[in-house]
Amino acid sequence: MNFLHRFVIVGTLAFVLCGCGGGAMSAGIPGVNPPVSGSVPQVAHVLLLVEENHSYNSVVGSASMPYFNQLASQYALATEYFADAHPSLPNYFMLTTGQTLATSDSYSATVTQDNVVRALTAAGKSWRYYGESLPSAGYTGGDSGSYSKQHDPFAYFSEVLSDSSQANNLVPFAQFSSDLENDALPDYAFIVPDLTDDAHNCPAGESTCTDEQKLAAADQWLQANLDPFVKSSAFASSLLIITFDEGGVDDNAHGGGQVATLIVSPKAKAGYRSSTFYEHAGTLRLSMKAAGVTDFPGAAASAPDMGEFFQ
């Protein structure tokens, strides 16, 4: 074999092993799909549900979260998705304004920056915040029982605080089931379980618990409250996004740690795994685009599109 033949064979083998063929391989990550083309579909209902304070590796594959992982296997999972900051509130603001705004959960200013309420209203879209343990419809006050204001970014928005009709879109989660039954789900919904059901605190009635018990309670809540939606006729034209606001306290990767994010929809690629880098601004862009809104607040305007998750 002459030098030229050896050069061609060795060079070709190196090219294949490195995965240099335009994304034909996915950086050697088993079970992770390479980025491919796709486009974000417009749907009738976008639902964004936020869980609390757990990093990717404690959730994906966890025996404490069988329902979450069932959804991950059936639909699409972002494997390189990161929160923006610690603590909670900056991440909730990023998901709804495209800016972190706050540096602590004690933030008390009124938010006048562009946000999802302004964008949705201008586009003629309906919206609702479903908060478990929210004291009453239209409530914009402080913490109450297991309701945490820093998990309710809408309670800070000037559009909500100055307009009772907008404030009345803040409703206790109990209304979700009746809205589903009556075909009255809004175009956009932001769903937050309370502190005992979002993996933040111990389950209701428990003063001490393991981290696995927190995750198990959150998973049971998801199955009890979201599985009826996934099995409903409304799901056929919907997109459900489930993410965590931030990683564990010791996980500071990219500001807020690596978190698990699911794209759950009949329009999603079944069993898809993405290794593309995303942050909360990408979810904000995705939620607006899927709702048919062209105003992408803050960092969402330049965030990468998440079309790869869809058929």
NORHUSUL-V345671 format. One record per residue. N is the residue number from 1. RES is the residue in one letter. SS is DSSP state (A for helix, B for strand, O for the rest). PSI is psi in whole degrees, 0 to 359 (NA if undefined). OMEGA is omega as a letter, one per 30 degrees, with the letter a starting at -180 (NA if undefined). Layout:
BEGIN
n={N:N}
res={RES:RES}
ss={SS:SS}
psi={PSI:PSI}
omega={OMEGA:OMEGA}
END
This chain:
BEGIN
n={1:2:3:4:5:6:7:8:9:10:11:12:13:14:15:16:17:18:19:20:21:22:23:24:25:26:27:28:29:30:31:32:33:34:35:36:37:38:39:40:41:42:43:44:45:46:47:48:49:50:51:52:53:54:55:56:57:58:59:60:61:62:63:64:65:66:67:68:69:70:71:72:73:74:75:76:77:78:79:80:81:82:83:84:85:86:87:88:89:90:91:92:93:94:95:96:97:98:99:100:101:102:103:104:105:106:107:108:109:110:111:112:113:114:115:116:117:118:119:120:121:122:123:124:125:126:127:128:129:130:131:132:133:134:135:136:137:138:139:140:141:142:143:144:145:146:147:148:149:150:151:152:153:154:155:156:157:158:159:160:161:162:163:164:165:166:167:168:169:170:171:172:173:174:175:176:177:178:179:180:181:182:183:184:185:186:187:188:189:190:191:192:193:194:195:196:197:198:199:200:201:202:203:204:205:206:207:208:209:210:211:212:213:214:215:216:217:218:219:220:221:222:223:224:225:226:227:228:229:230:231:232:233:234:235:236:237:238:239:240:241:242:243:244:245:246:247:248:249:250:251:252:253:254:255:256:257:258:259:260:261:262:263:264:265:266:267:268:269:270:271:272:273:274:275:276:277:278:279:280:281:282:283:284:285:286:287:288:289:290:291:292:293:294:295:296:297:298:299:300:301:302:303:304:305:306:307:308:309:310:311}
res={M:N:F:L:H:R:F:V:I:V:G:T:L:A:F:V:L:C:G:C:G:G:G:A:M:S:A:G:I:P:G:V:N:P:P:V:S:G:S:V:P:Q:V:A:H:V:L:L:L:V:E:E:N:H:S:Y:N:S:V:V:G:S:A:S:M:P:Y:F:N:Q:L:A:S:Q:Y:A:L:A:T:E:Y:F:A:D:A:H:P:S:L:P:N:Y:F:M:L:T:T:G:Q:T:L:A:T:S:D:S:Y:S:A:T:V:T:Q:D:N:V:V:R:A:L:T:A:A:G:K:S:W:R:Y:Y:G:E:S:L:P:S:A:G:Y:T:G:G:D:S:G:S:Y:S:K:Q:H:D:P:F:A:Y:F:S:E:V:L:S:D:S:S:Q:A:N:N:L:V:P:F:A:Q:F:S:S:D:L:E:N:D:A:L:P:D:Y:A:F:I:V:P:D:L:T:D:D:A:H:N:C:P:A:G:E:S:T:C:T:D:E:Q:K:L:A:A:A:D:Q:W:L:Q:A:N:L:D:P:F:V:K:S:S:A:F:A:S:S:L:L:I:I:T:F:D:E:G:G:V:D:D:N:A:H:G:G:G:Q:V:A:T:L:I:V:S:P:K:A:K:A:G:Y:R:S:S:T:F:Y:E:H:A:G:T:L:R:L:S:M:K:A:A:G:V:T:D:F:P:G:A:A:A:S:A:P:D:M:G:E:F:F:Q}
ss={O:O:A:A:A:A:A:A:A:A:A:A:A:A:A:A:A:A:O:O:O:O:O:O:O:O:O:O:O:O:O:O:B:O:O:O:O:O:O:O:O:O:O:O:B:B:B:B:B:B:B:O:O:O:O:A:A:A:A:O:O:O:O:O:O:A:A:A:A:A:A:A:A:A:O:B:B:B:O:O:B:B:O:O:O:O:O:A:A:A:A:A:A:A:A:A:A:O:O:O:O:O:O:O:O:O:O:O:O:O:B:O:O:O:O:A:A:A:A:A:A:A:O:O:O:O:B:B:B:B:B:O:O:O:O:O:O:O:O:O:O:O:O:B:O:O:B:O:A:A:A:O:A:A:A:A:B:A:A:A:A:O:O:A:A:A:A:O:O:B:B:B:O:O:A:A:A:A:A:A:A:O:O:O:O:O:O:B:B:B:B:B:O:O:O:O:O:O:O:O:O:O:O:O:O:O:O:O:O:O:A:A:A:A:A:A:A:A:A:A:A:A:A:A:A:A:A:A:A:A:O:O:A:A:A:A:A:B:B:B:B:B:B:B:O:O:O:O:O:O:O:O:A:A:A:O:O:B:O:O:B:B:B:B:O:O:O:B:O:O:O:B:B:B:O:O:O:B:B:A:A:A:A:A:A:A:A:A:A:A:O:O:O:O:O:O:O:A:A:A:A:O:O:O:O:O:A:A:A:B:O}
psi={127:173:318:317:316:321:316:316:311:317:319:317:317:319:317:315:328:349:37:12:57:36:18:333:166:64:27:18:111:136:5:126:145:154:135:167:154:168:148:123:151:133:169:328:127:125:127:118:133:126:181:136:39:137:162:311:342:351:307:121:0:132:344:348:63:323:315:315:335:315:321:323:330:326:228:144:131:116:352:60:135:142:170:337:173:140:216:306:317:327:321:323:321:324:344:344:346:13:149:325:300:155:353:167:355:4:134:4:160:134:117:354:161:142:175:327:313:316:315:316:317:330:2:27:146:153:162:140:118:105:118:135:10:127:323:164:136:4:127:18:197:190:144:112:235:4:132:120:327:356:13:79:334:334:355:348:136:323:327:317:335:0:110:329:326:318:328:355:354:111:152:148:336:335:342:314:321:323:322:315:326:14:44:21:144:173:325:131:136:117:130:113:162:181:337:351:3:14:11:309:178:157:155:134:355:128:334:149:168:165:325:324:324:314:321:319:319:319:319:322:316:313:319:325:336:334:323:325:314:331:3:167:333:332:333:333:38:164:123:124:127:124:173:141:322:163:186:164:331:3:104:14:126:27:313:2:161:130:158:133:126:142:105:112:148:341:353:154:126:128:19:141:122:136:14:141:125:157:182:331:329:321:322:314:314:315:322:315:318:333:355:25:137:359:114:99:146:228:346:334:330:6:151:144:152:33:338:339:349:153:NA}
omega={a:a:a:l:l:a:a:a:a:a:l:l:l:l:a:a:a:a:a:a:l:l:a:l:a:l:l:a:a:l:a:a:l:l:l:a:l:l:l:l:l:a:a:a:l:l:l:a:a:l:a:l:l:a:a:a:l:a:a:a:a:l:l:a:a:a:l:a:l:l:l:a:a:a:a:a:l:a:l:a:a:l:a:a:l:g:a:a:l:l:l:l:l:l:a:l:a:l:l:l:a:l:l:l:l:l:a:a:l:a:l:a:l:a:a:l:l:a:a:a:l:a:l:a:l:l:l:l:l:a:l:a:l:a:a:l:l:a:l:a:a:l:l:a:l:l:a:a:a:l:a:a:a:a:l:a:a:l:a:a:a:a:a:l:l:l:a:l:l:a:l:a:a:a:a:a:l:l:l:a:a:a:a:l:l:l:a:l:l:a:l:l:a:a:a:a:a:l:l:a:l:l:a:l:a:l:l:a:l:l:l:l:l:a:l:l:l:a:l:l:l:a:a:a:a:l:l:l:a:a:a:l:a:a:a:a:a:l:l:l:l:l:l:a:a:l:l:a:a:a:a:a:a:l:a:l:l:a:l:l:a:l:a:a:l:a:l:l:a:l:a:l:a:l:l:l:l:l:a:l:l:l:l:l:a:a:l:a:l:l:a:a:a:l:l:a:l:a:l:a:a:l:l:l:a:a:a:a:a:a:NA}
END
